[in-house]
Amino acid sequence: MKKEQNAERQEGGSLLEALRLDRTQLTQEQLCRRCGIPLRTYARWVSGETQARPTIAQVKALCRELGLTINELPDDFGPMMRSHSQDEIE
């Protein structure tokens, strides 16, 4: 199973972070530098501390660095929350 799928299954896992790990060899700092995103902002996005509001330039850069189309980029960068129905299935 791919890391991105694992992130969806794990409570608290960020799909954006899973994509970074799965699709690049970049550290958070390197990805942020290449995308024009302050490191602390990225950390807040993936932890769910704040809702991501990337600029168009940042979205384009994330797509480029992660090798994704805009449609493949997750709508929410924060932790994935498990619903009770998911717990009952597993």
N, C-alpha and C positions, 0 to 999 in steps of 0.2 A: 504494500500500500504506500502511496506517495506521501511525502511529508505534508503537502497541502491538505490532503484528505485527513491525515492524522490531526492536524491543527483544528479542522472542523469538528472532530470528534472529542477533542480534549477541552474541557471547560477551562476557559481562561487563555487558550492558545490564540494567537493572532494569525489570521490567514496571511496578512502582509508579511509578517516575520517568517512564516513558513515558506512563502514564495521566495523571499530573499535567500534563505538557507538552501532551498532546493534548486534554485535556478542560477545562483551566482556564487562566486567565491569571495564576495565582498563582505567586509565588516559593516556594522551599522554606520560607523563613521564614514567609511568610504562611499557607501550608497548615498548617504545624506549629502556629502560633499558634491558628488556627481549630479545630484538632483536639486541642489540648492535648497535643501531642507535643514534647518537647524537640528542638531542631534537631539537636543532636549525636546524639541517639538515632535520628532519621530518617536522618541521614547514615550511621550504622552499619548500619541496616537495608538501605538501598539499595546499599551497598558490599559487603554480605555479611560485614562484620566481626563482627556479632552477628546471631543469629536474632531476627526480630521476634516480640515477645510483647505486642501491643497490648491495652489494656483494652477491655472491651465499649464503653465510651463513646468511645474512640478509633476503634474499628471503625465504629461508627455515624456518627461525624463524617467519617471518610474516605469512607464510602459517600455521605453527603450532599454533601460538597464535590466528589467526583469524578463524581457523578451515576450511581452504580452501585448495583445490588442487592448483597446480601451474597454471593450466588452468583457474581457477576461479579468480585468482589474477588479478586485473586490469592492463592493459598495461601501463596506464598513471595514476600517483598518484595525479596529480594536479587538479585544478578546471575544471569541465565539462563546456564547452562552448555551448551555444544554437545556432543552425543555424537559419537562417531566415525561412527556411521551417518548423522548429519546431514551431516557433512563429505563422505562418499562420495556422497550424493545431489546435492549442489551441485557 
